[in-house]
Amino acid sequence: MTDASNIREHMDVIGADGVHVGTVDRVEGDHIKLTKKDSSAEVEGATGSHEGHHHRIPIGLVAEVEGDTVRLSATAANAMLFEEEAD
């Protein structure tokens, strides 16, 4: 698993397929909280987006942190299945 201390605010979060999943708001425990502005993002094949809410994804989905990008081990659509509402 990737060291969560390398994940910073405003980093892009992308799926293994290169599709944008969200933008880091902050790390909370073992989850990445995404910014609200990305909560309405449409990812092909994903369901359950709820506009105006923060969403969280498990740190365990992080494959690597490179530059200003958090790359996930799951495709964007699959990562969205693991999302939880934070508010």
Residue pairs with C-beta under 8 A, 6 or more apart in sequence:
1 59
1 60
1 62
2 59
2 62
2 63
2 64
2 65
3 65
4 27
4 30
4 59
4 62
6 65
7 24
7 27
7 32
7 59
7 62
7 65
7 70
8 24
8 68
9 24
9 25
9 26
10 23
10 24
10 68
11 23
11 24
11 65
11 68
11 69
11 70
12 20
12 23
12 24
12 68
12 69
12 70
13 20
13 21
13 22
13 23
13 24
13 32
13 34
13 57
13 69
13 70
13 72
14 20
14 21
14 69
14 70
14 71
14 72
14 76
15 21
15 43
15 72
15 74
15 75
15 76
15 77
15 78
15 79
16 63
16 71
16 72
16 73
16 74
16 75
17 75
17 76
19 43
19 44
19 75
19 76
19 77
20 38
20 41
20 43
20 76
21 34
21 38
21 41
21 43
21 57
21 72
21 76
21 79
21 80
22 34
22 35
22 38
22 39
22 41
22 55
22 57
23 34
23 35
23 37
23 38
24 32
24 33
24 34
24 35
24 70
25 33
25 34
25 35
25 36
25 54
26 32
26 33
27 33
27 59
28 56
28 86
30 58
30 59
30 60
31 56
31 57
31 58
31 59
31 84
31 86
32 56
32 57
32 58
32 59
32 62
32 70
33 54
33 55
33 56
33 86
34 54
34 55
34 56
34 57
35 54
36 52
36 53
36 54
38 55
39 49
39 50
39 51
39 52
39 53
39 54
39 55
40 49
40 51
40 52
41 49
42 49
43 49
43 76
43 77
43 80
44 77
45 75
45 77
46 76
46 77
46 80
46 81
47 80
47 81
48 80
48 81
48 83
49 80
50 85
53 85
53 86
53 87
54 85
54 86
54 87
55 83
55 84
55 85
55 86
56 83
56 84
56 85
56 86
57 72
57 79
57 82
57 83
57 84
58 82
61 72
61 73
61 74
61 79
61 82
62 70
62 71
62 72
62 73
63 71
63 72
63 73
64 71
65 71
72 79
74 82
